[in-house]
Every structure is written in C-alpha cells, then in structure tokens.
C-alpha cells in the first residue's frame, strides 16, 4: 500500500513546483516512510520533535507491528493523531481497478512485493480497491492543506495524520465594532479552533456539539455547526446539515456571506429585494454562547472572525448582551433606548417631510422645524444627497489610515457641512435630521439591520416626498409587507413573537427579564 499511496500523492501534490508543499523521506525501524506537510501551516518545532522520535524507533520494535492501527496505538505517542479511513460508501464497491484480470493481478503482485519487504504481511490488501485508496489520498491532501501532517509507512495499510498545525493568526482582542461595557473583552479571530474553544470555555456541557463540514470544491473551507443537542430545533438542524453536505460551491474564500446566500437559496428564503438579514453576525463569544445555550445554532467559518447565529427574527436584533451585565433597571433602560433609536432611524426623516408638506397641521412645538428662508435645492433631494454622502464618508473612513481619521472627520463634518449650508445647498434642519439619524444608527449592534432600516426609510422618504401622506403610508405598508412575508431559516415568521402573538416570548425580547 505504501507505493500506491506515494504514487497518487506525488502525482497530485505540487511537490517541487510549490516551495511550501514538502515531502520528507526517512526510515522507521528499517521501513521506508514519507512525511507530507505544508510549510508555514505546520509547527516546525513539533514536527522536528516527532521526526526525531520516529527515527529513533529500532527495527526490532517494528517486528510485532501488524498494521497502522497497532502502530498508532503502540508507537505513536502524539496526542492529535489518527488514521485516514476510506468513506463507508466505497467499501465493497466494484472499481475500475478491478475491471480486468491483468490489472488485478498486477495490483496484487505489487501488494505482495510490498508485503514481502515488510516481513511477509499482506496488510489486508486484498480487500482494498483503487477507489478506496484514491479516497484516502484525497482526504490526506485536504488535511495537509489544512495544516495537518500526513505519514505514509511501508507495510502499513492506512495513512496516518498528525495535527501539528501552526496557523498564522492575530491575538485575541476586543472587537472594534462590538465594544463591551462590562463584559468579557475577548473576541473571535480567524482561527477556527480558537473560536470553538472560546465557546466551549463558556458552555461546559456534554450537550454542546460541534459538527465539522468541508465546503467548496476549490477552497475546501472548514465549517463548524455548533448547537445544544437538547435544545436545538431538530428539523432546522437536519435541513442545515443536509444542505452543507451537498452544497455546490466553488469556494468560500471571500467570507461567510456567500455561505449564507447559498443556504438561503437552498431553502427558498433568498430574495435580492429583501434587505433584512436572515442571520445575525457577532464577533463576541459571550453573545454566541448565550444564544447557543438558548437553543440557537452557530455557524463558524474558518478564516472569518464573525460567527453566524440562526434562526433570528427582527426582535433578536433589538437586544444585546450588555443589557445583562447591568442591573435589571439599567438593562431595560438600554433596551428602551435602543428601541427608541430604532424608531427614530426609521421615521424621523419621512415625518419631517410630512411636517413641511402639511405646515397647517404641524403642532406649535414643532414649528421650529419648518424652514423660514428659501432654499435652492428641494428638501427631498437634499436628503437623498445626504444619504449618499453619509455612506460615502463611512466608506472613506474604512480606507483612511488611523492617523488621518480625525482629519477626515473634521473636513467632512465641519468644512463641508458649513460650506454646504452657507452656499444654500442644504438647510440646517436637514443637516440636523441626518446627523441625528446617522448617530442613532450606531446604537444598533447589527450593521446588516441598520442598512435594512435605511432602505425602508428611503422608501418611505421617497413616498412622502412625491405623494405626501399617501406615499408615506404606502411606504410603511410595503415595509411591513417585507417583514411579514420574510421567513427565518426555520420557516417561522420574521416578526415572531408579534406575529403570531406570544406575549411571554415577546416580553422577554422587549424587556430585560431575570433570565
């Protein structure tokens, strides 16, 4: 089997073409051996230690070793090591390798020569097919690209892999977007195992399950589904696992959003016109652990510092973990403030347009909102320009070095703002309204929901600007229609527990309860 494995691995792997794909040849107790690994993803110190140990094994120590399993149990004292087994569906298959008698004889002859070189043992070679061998090699290649080390030993029936990974990663630090007031300051990184360990550290229970999947024909990205098996929605979990197993994707190199879109398409929940998020993203382990403990499913994608939570509805975005780090009264105040800001972000600008449109019905207390001087640009166009300008400043700040960030803020907020008002392009009222909306949007922990609210606000703003109260009402109806017709990945209403109405569940989402 040794030569067969070598033949396929050396043929497929770019050894000699790519400088970081390496094969190390040596002998273990007089037997030929080859170690395959990816330089840069393997811990060199651990690999050298293991190599020195394997070279120290004497021939008489290998005489009693019958197969790879025995070698693993008796001669490989490495904690993270195991055998590469062929998939169950390949056992007993009639393979193309067995189609002709000459091919079969040639194969058995090679196996017999190999067995003669290793003390006459055949190592159950007569039950192995070409498909099984090729499948083991495919698994070995995938594991090697994931940072694992593959070991092939003469006379052994199976390949052995050892986990000596050393992924390049940054240190654990607090996420910039999700600052904590009193909670833990750690945040997820791009390292999959570190992310799982931070969740496991918070939930030390046998019911916490982490299931592994490989997604992408090219990238072969590691994806882990984490849940509490005694609380999870079983139907949703089965649907999710079946989709991950047969997901037809070329790669997931650009992030987890591509995975979400494909999952939504597979369950019929994807719409290009619906801006509201179907999953919640977070970089904080305490948030993920809290939701998983309540029965939700977390999806962790390798190379991504954000973890996805599902299923989620609109009310799941109005609560935050910081509400529970403070007394109940303070937590309820934070949640009320977040809900009020949600309404301000959504309705402030459309309502202001209605105030200008229907001046005679405007209460006296709101008269100061009505512009007294003439303006060169229509109010609706001012708001449209400001919406675009705010998003442009956000994008500019992302690509601006930290040392220049303050300068950009001064230029954008003071110079441009002052000039735009003095030149007559904008009036102070529109600048004030947009500034309040822009600041209030940062109270929402979810960026995805903020843009969902933004698109609904723009829709109502356009309706109020062109058609007055009727257009505003139509925009509200369309937004409610989007929310009412949106389904979570579990098939529930996006407005649950409001639709259908469940007061106990709704109370827990609107108010900070003891639990």
C-alpha distance (Angstrom), angle and dihedral (degrees) to the residues before:
residue distance angle dihedral
X1 . . .
X2 3.80 . .
X3 3.80 94.7 .
X4 3.80 93.0 43.3
X5 3.79 91.6 54.4
X6 3.78 91.2 46.0
X7 3.78 92.6 49.7
X8 3.81 93.7 55.3
X9 3.81 96.7 39.0
X10 3.80 94.3 48.7
X11 3.79 90.1 46.8
X12 3.82 95.7 50.6
X13 3.79 102.5 34.3
X14 3.83 116.9 77.9
X15 3.80 92.6 -125.7
X16 3.79 108.0 167.2
X17 3.82 91.9 13.1
X18 3.80 97.6 66.1
X19 3.79 113.2 43.3
X20 3.81 94.7 -148.4
X21 3.84 96.8 54.6
X22 3.79 105.0 84.8
X23 3.80 141.0 -179.8
X24 3.81 120.1 -161.3
X25 3.82 114.9 -161.2
X26 3.81 120.4 -157.6
X27 3.82 142.0 131.4
X28 3.79 131.1 -98.7
X29 3.80 111.8 -159.2
X30 3.80 91.0 -25.0
X31 3.82 93.8 -47.5
X32 3.78 122.9 117.4
X33 3.79 114.6 -110.0
X34 3.78 137.1 177.0
X35 3.78 128.4 -160.6
X36 3.82 118.6 -157.6
X37 3.80 121.3 -164.7
X38 3.80 144.2 147.1
X39 3.77 114.0 -111.7
X40 3.80 111.5 -130.1
X41 3.80 93.9 28.2
X42 3.80 94.5 61.6
X43 3.77 125.3 75.6
X44 3.79 102.2 -117.2
X45 3.79 95.0 -157.6
X46 3.80 93.9 53.2
X47 3.81 91.6 43.6
X48 3.81 91.6 52.3
X49 3.80 91.1 48.1
X50 3.80 91.2 51.1
X51 3.81 92.1 46.1
X52 3.81 91.6 51.9
X53 3.79 90.1 50.2
X54 3.81 94.1 49.5
X55 3.82 91.1 48.6
X56 3.81 89.7 53.4
X57 3.83 93.3 59.9
X58 3.82 109.8 108.3
X59 3.80 128.2 -139.5
X60 3.81 94.1 -111.3
X61 3.81 89.1 54.6
X62 3.81 89.4 59.9
X63 3.80 97.5 47.1
X64 3.78 94.0 85.8
X65 3.82 95.4 45.2
X66 3.80 108.5 108.6
X67 3.78 102.5 177.2
X68 3.79 145.3 -9.1
X69 3.79 93.8 -84.3
X70 3.80 92.4 57.7
X71 3.81 90.8 45.8
X72 3.79 90.2 51.7
X73 3.80 92.8 49.3
X74 3.79 98.8 43.1
X75 3.80 108.8 24.5
X76 3.79 107.6 29.1
X77 3.81 110.4 70.0
X78 3.79 93.4 178.3
X79 3.78 116.0 129.1
X80 3.81 99.7 -142.6
X81 3.80 103.8 43.7
X82 3.79 133.4 116.4
X83 3.79 145.4 153.1
X84 3.79 126.0 -88.0
X85 3.79 107.2 -125.8
X86 3.80 126.1 -167.7
X87 3.76 117.1 -112.8
X88 3.78 115.0 -87.9
X89 3.75 93.4 -121.3
X90 3.81 90.7 63.5
X91 3.79 96.3 57.4
X92 3.77 112.0 108.7
X93 3.81 94.2 5.7
X94 3.75 119.9 148.1
X95 3.77 102.4 -120.0
X96 3.75 135.0 -162.8
X97 3.78 85.2 -116.9
X98 3.75 88.4 69.4
X99 3.79 98.8 43.6
X100 3.78 98.1 102.5
X101 3.78 129.0 41.3
X102 3.77 92.3 -132.8
X103 3.81 92.5 54.4
X104 3.76 90.7 49.0
X105 3.80 93.4 49.0
X106 3.78 90.8 48.1
X107 3.79 91.2 50.8
X108 3.80 93.5 48.5
X109 3.77 90.3 46.2
X110 3.79 91.1 55.4
X111 3.78 89.8 46.9
X112 3.79 90.9 50.0
X113 3.80 92.4 50.4
X114 3.77 88.7 50.6
X115 3.76 90.9 48.8
X116 3.82 91.8 49.5
X117 3.80 89.4 54.1
X118 3.79 89.7 53.6
X119 3.79 102.1 52.0
X120 3.77 97.0 -73.3
X121 3.82 97.8 -66.8
X122 3.76 117.7 143.4
X123 3.83 94.1 -162.7
X124 3.81 93.9 -145.0
X125 3.79 89.6 -66.6
X126 3.79 91.7 150.3
X127 3.84 91.4 71.7
X128 3.79 96.4 50.8
X129 3.81 122.5 96.7
X130 3.76 130.2 -162.2
X131 3.77 91.1 -108.3
X132 3.78 91.0 55.6
X133 3.81 91.7 49.9
X134 3.79 92.5 46.9
X135 3.78 91.4 48.2
X136 3.81 91.1 53.1
X137 3.80 89.3 50.3
X138 3.81 91.9 49.7
X139 3.79 89.5 51.7
X140 3.81 90.3 47.3
X141 3.81 91.6 52.1
X142 3.79 92.3 49.2
X143 3.80 91.9 48.5
X144 3.78 90.9 48.0
X145 3.81 91.8 53.4
X146 3.80 86.9 50.9
X147 3.79 89.8 58.6
X148 3.81 100.5 -95.1
X149 3.80 122.9 132.8
X150 3.82 118.3 -125.0
X151 3.80 121.3 -151.3
X152 3.82 124.1 -161.6
X153 3.84 116.8 -171.8
X154 3.79 127.8 -172.4
X155 3.78 112.5 -108.5
X156 3.77 94.8 20.3
X157 3.78 123.2 117.6
X158 3.79 98.2 -148.1
X159 3.75 140.8 42.2
X160 3.81 118.3 -114.3
X161 3.77 125.4 -144.8
X162 3.80 127.8 -161.8
X163 3.78 126.8 -163.5
X164 3.80 106.9 -129.6
X165 3.78 96.4 141.9
X166 3.73 123.6 161.5
X167 3.79 106.0 -178.3
X168 3.78 118.0 -167.9
X169 3.80 104.0 -117.1
X170 3.77 142.6 149.4
X171 3.76 123.7 -110.8
X172 3.78 123.4 -91.3
X173 3.81 109.6 -90.0
X174 3.77 140.3 155.3
X175 3.84 113.9 -76.6
X176 3.80 113.4 -109.7
X177 3.81 94.2 -139.8
X178 3.82 97.6 44.2
X179 3.77 106.4 47.4
X180 3.78 117.3 -177.1
X181 3.82 121.9 -134.8
X182 3.80 97.4 -163.2
X183 3.80 106.3 -16.3
X184 3.78 132.7 93.5
X185 3.79 117.0 -49.5
X186 3.81 98.3 -147.5
X187 3.78 122.4 107.6
X188 3.76 138.4 -171.9
X189 3.79 120.1 -87.4
X190 3.81 133.9 -161.8
X191 3.82 90.1 -91.2
X192 3.80 111.8 100.5
X193 3.81 96.9 -156.4
X194 3.79 93.2 48.4
X195 3.81 90.1 52.5
X196 3.80 92.6 50.9
X197 3.80 91.4 47.7
X198 3.83 91.5 53.4
X199 3.81 89.6 55.6
X200 3.80 92.8 43.3
X201 3.80 89.5 51.4
X202 3.80 89.4 60.9
X203 3.81 98.8 40.2
X204 3.80 109.9 45.7
X205 3.75 97.7 177.1
X206 3.79 135.4 122.7
X207 3.79 90.4 -130.4
X208 3.81 92.6 65.4
X209 3.81 105.3 102.6
X210 3.81 128.0 -172.4
X211 3.82 112.8 -166.2
X212 3.80 119.6 -166.3
X213 3.82 127.7 -140.3
X214 3.78 135.1 171.7
X215 3.82 114.3 -140.1
X216 3.80 128.3 -173.4
X217 3.78 130.7 46.4
X218 3.82 91.6 -128.4
X219 3.80 106.6 22.2
X220 3.85 96.2 36.8
X221 3.79 88.1 -159.6
X222 3.79 118.3 -162.9
X223 3.81 111.6 -118.6
X224 3.82 123.5 -176.9
X225 3.81 125.2 -165.5
X226 3.82 112.4 -155.1
X227 3.81 124.5 -167.1
X228 3.80 146.1 138.9
X229 3.77 105.7 -101.9
X230 3.82 93.0 -153.2
X231 3.84 93.8 53.4
X232 3.80 107.4 28.2
X233 3.80 124.6 110.2
X234 3.81 98.4 -104.0
X235 3.82 95.8 -159.4
X236 3.80 92.1 51.2
X237 3.79 91.3 46.3
X238 3.81 92.8 51.3
X239 3.81 91.1 47.7
X240 3.79 91.4 48.7
X241 3.79 94.6 47.7
X242 3.79 93.2 47.9
X243 3.80 90.8 51.3
X244 3.80 93.1 48.6
X245 3.80 91.3 50.6
X246 3.80 93.9 54.0
X247 3.80 100.2 28.4
X248 3.79 109.4 141.2
X249 3.80 104.4 -146.8
X250 3.76 130.0 141.5
X251 3.79 96.5 -148.9
X252 3.82 145.0 -21.7
X253 3.78 95.9 -151.9
X254 3.82 95.5 125.1
X255 3.77 98.6 56.0
X256 3.75 146.8 -78.0
X257 3.82 95.6 -65.4
X258 3.80 90.0 79.9
X259 3.81 88.9 55.7
X260 3.81 91.4 50.2
X261 3.80 93.3 50.3
X262 3.79 92.2 50.8
X263 3.80 92.0 47.9
X264 3.79 90.6 49.9
X265 3.80 91.5 49.2
X266 3.80 90.7 50.4
X267 3.82 92.6 54.9
X268 3.80 95.3 38.7
X269 3.82 95.6 -111.7
X270 3.80 99.9 114.3
X271 3.79 121.0 108.9
X272 3.80 127.1 168.0
X273 3.82 91.3 -153.0
X274 3.80 98.0 50.4
X275 3.83 109.9 88.5
X276 3.81 98.3 -174.9
X277 3.82 115.7 105.4
X278 3.82 120.5 -114.6
X279 3.81 94.2 -160.9
X280 3.78 133.7 38.5
X281 3.79 120.6 -127.7
X282 3.78 124.1 -151.5
X283 3.80 138.7 168.5
X284 3.81 94.7 -163.4
X285 3.83 118.7 95.5
X286 3.82 93.1 -155.1
X287 3.82 91.2 58.8
X288 3.80 92.8 48.5
X289 3.81 93.2 44.9
X290 3.81 92.1 49.6
X291 3.81 93.2 51.9
X292 3.81 94.2 42.9
X293 3.82 89.1 51.9
X294 3.82 87.7 56.0
X295 3.81 93.2 53.8
X296 3.80 105.9 -89.0
X297 3.80 124.9 131.1
X298 3.81 123.1 -117.3
X299 3.81 121.7 -156.5
X300 3.79 116.0 -158.5
X301 3.80 118.2 -165.9
X302 3.78 121.1 -164.2
X303 3.83 115.0 -113.7
X304 3.81 91.1 23.1
X305 3.83 123.4 103.7
X306 3.81 92.1 -159.4
X307 3.79 124.6 81.0
X308 3.80 122.5 -152.8
X309 3.81 123.7 -131.5
X310 3.79 124.2 -159.7
X311 2.94 149.7 -139.5
X312 3.80 98.8 27.1
X313 3.79 135.5 162.7
X314 3.79 132.8 -161.4
X315 3.82 93.1 -87.9
X316 3.80 93.0 55.3
X317 3.80 88.1 70.0
X318 3.81 93.7 55.8
X319 3.81 94.2 65.6
X320 3.76 128.9 69.4
X321 3.78 136.3 -168.2
X322 3.82 91.4 -119.4
X323 3.81 88.6 69.0
X324 3.80 88.0 71.3
X325 3.80 96.3 48.3
X326 3.81 90.0 68.5
X327 3.82 133.9 54.9
X328 3.78 116.5 -75.0
X329 3.81 94.8 -102.0
X330 3.81 92.6 51.1
X331 3.78 91.8 44.9
X332 3.81 91.4 52.3
X333 3.81 89.6 49.3
X334 3.82 90.6 54.2
X335 3.80 91.3 48.4
X336 3.81 92.6 47.4
X337 3.80 90.0 49.3
X338 3.78 90.4 50.8
X339 3.82 91.5 50.1
X340 3.81 92.5 48.7
X341 3.79 90.6 49.8
X342 3.78 88.5 50.5
X343 3.82 89.7 57.7
X344 3.82 92.3 43.8
X345 3.80 92.1 52.4
X346 3.79 90.7 49.4
X347 3.82 103.9 41.4
X348 3.83 111.0 20.4
X349 3.81 99.2 88.4
X350 3.86 97.3 39.3
X351 3.82 90.3 48.4
X352 3.81 90.5 49.1
X353 3.80 89.9 54.5
X354 3.81 88.9 52.1
X355 3.82 90.4 50.5
X356 3.81 90.2 55.8
X357 3.80 92.1 43.5
X358 3.81 94.9 50.3
X359 3.81 102.7 35.1
X360 3.80 93.6 157.6
X361 3.81 91.2 61.2
X362 3.79 95.8 45.5
X363 3.83 114.0 114.8
X364 3.80 117.0 -116.7
X365 3.79 92.0 -114.5
X366 3.82 90.0 61.8
X367 3.81 97.8 44.9
X368 3.79 91.4 101.8
X369 3.82 88.2 69.2
X370 3.81 91.1 65.0
X371 3.84 111.7 92.2
X372 3.79 112.9 -122.5
X373 3.80 97.3 -167.6
X374 3.77 128.6 65.1
X375 3.77 119.2 -99.3
X376 3.79 130.1 -153.7
X377 3.81 98.4 -143.5
X378 3.84 122.8 53.4
X379 3.80 114.3 -106.4
X380 3.81 93.2 -120.0
X381 3.79 91.6 52.3
X382 3.81 89.8 48.3
X383 3.78 91.0 56.7
X384 3.80 92.2 46.3
X385 3.81 90.6 51.7
X386 3.81 91.0 46.8
X387 3.82 92.0 49.6
X388 3.78 89.8 54.3
X389 3.82 92.9 42.4
X390 3.83 93.2 52.3
X391 3.81 91.8 51.8
X392 3.79 89.6 45.9
X393 3.81 90.8 54.1
X394 3.81 90.1 49.1
X395 3.80 91.3 53.1
X396 3.79 90.8 45.3
X397 3.80 91.4 52.0
X398 3.82 90.6 53.6
X399 3.80 91.2 56.9
X400 3.80 95.7 39.7
X401 3.82 119.7 99.2
X402 3.81 113.6 -112.9
X403 3.78 91.1 -115.2
X404 3.81 90.2 60.5
X405 3.80 98.0 39.9
X406 3.80 95.2 93.7
X407 3.81 90.9 48.4
X408 3.77 90.7 52.5
X409 3.80 90.9 51.1
X410 3.79 91.5 51.4
X411 3.80 92.6 48.3
X412 3.78 93.9 45.7
X413 3.79 99.5 41.4
X414 3.80 103.2 34.5
X415 3.78 112.1 22.7
X416 3.80 99.5 35.5
X417 3.80 92.9 37.5
X418 3.81 93.8 49.9
X419 3.79 92.9 45.4
X420 3.78 93.9 48.0
X421 3.84 91.4 53.4
X422 3.82 96.0 43.7
X423 3.80 92.3 47.6
X424 3.80 91.9 53.2
X425 3.78 97.3 -116.0
X426 3.78 92.6 116.6
X427 3.79 135.4 19.8
X428 3.82 122.7 -135.4
X429 3.81 92.3 -112.5
X430 3.80 94.0 60.9
X431 3.81 90.8 45.8
X432 3.82 89.7 50.9
X433 3.80 94.3 48.3
X434 3.79 93.7 48.2
X435 3.82 91.8 45.9
X436 3.83 90.9 52.8
X437 3.80 91.2 48.4
X438 3.82 92.9 46.6
X439 3.82 92.6 50.2
X440 3.81 93.6 43.8
X441 3.81 91.0 52.3
X442 3.81 89.9 65.9
X443 3.82 90.1 63.7
X444 3.78 88.8 71.1
X445 3.81 110.9 88.2
X446 3.82 92.2 -152.1
X447 3.80 118.1 73.4
X448 3.81 90.0 -168.8
X449 3.81 92.3 57.0
X450 3.82 90.9 46.3
X451 3.79 90.5 59.7
X452 3.81 90.8 44.2
X453 3.81 88.0 56.2
X454 3.80 90.0 44.9
X455 3.81 93.5 56.7
X456 3.81 90.9 48.0
X457 3.82 90.0 49.4
X458 3.81 91.8 50.3
X459 3.81 89.6 49.8
X460 3.81 92.2 52.3
X461 3.81 90.4 41.9
X462 3.81 92.4 55.1
X463 3.79 90.9 46.1
X464 3.82 92.7 50.4
X465 3.81 92.2 44.3
X466 3.80 96.4 51.5
X467 3.81 104.1 28.4
X468 3.78 105.9 19.4
X469 3.81 120.1 -142.6
X470 3.81 92.5 -8.4
X471 3.79 91.8 55.2
X472 3.80 91.5 45.9
X473 3.80 90.7 51.9
X474 3.80 90.2 47.8
X475 3.82 90.1 52.3
X476 3.81 90.4 50.7
X477 3.81 90.8 49.5
X478 3.82 92.6 49.3
X479 3.83 91.3 49.1
X480 3.81 91.6 48.9
X481 3.79 88.9 47.3
X482 3.82 90.5 54.6
X483 3.80 90.6 49.7
X484 3.81 94.7 44.4
X485 3.80 94.7 48.5
X486 3.79 94.9 44.1
X487 3.78 115.0 103.0
X488 3.75 128.8 -160.8
X489 3.79 120.7 -127.1
X490 3.80 88.4 -95.3
X491 3.81 90.5 56.6
X492 3.82 94.7 -110.2
X493 3.79 125.0 132.5
X494 3.80 116.3 -82.9
X495 3.83 88.0 -135.1
X496 3.82 95.1 53.2
X497 3.03 126.4 166.6
X498 3.82 88.7 26.9
X499 3.81 91.7 51.3
X500 3.00 105.9 56.1
X501 3.79 90.8 23.9
X502 3.82 116.0 -120.8
X503 3.80 110.3 165.8
X504 3.82 98.1 -168.3
X505 3.79 92.9 51.7
X506 3.81 92.2 42.1
X507 3.80 91.8 50.6
X508 3.82 90.9 55.6
X509 3.80 90.4 53.2
X510 3.82 97.4 44.1
X511 3.79 97.4 41.1
X512 3.77 133.7 40.6
X513 3.81 102.2 -112.8
X514 3.79 128.0 -170.9
X515 3.80 93.1 -99.3
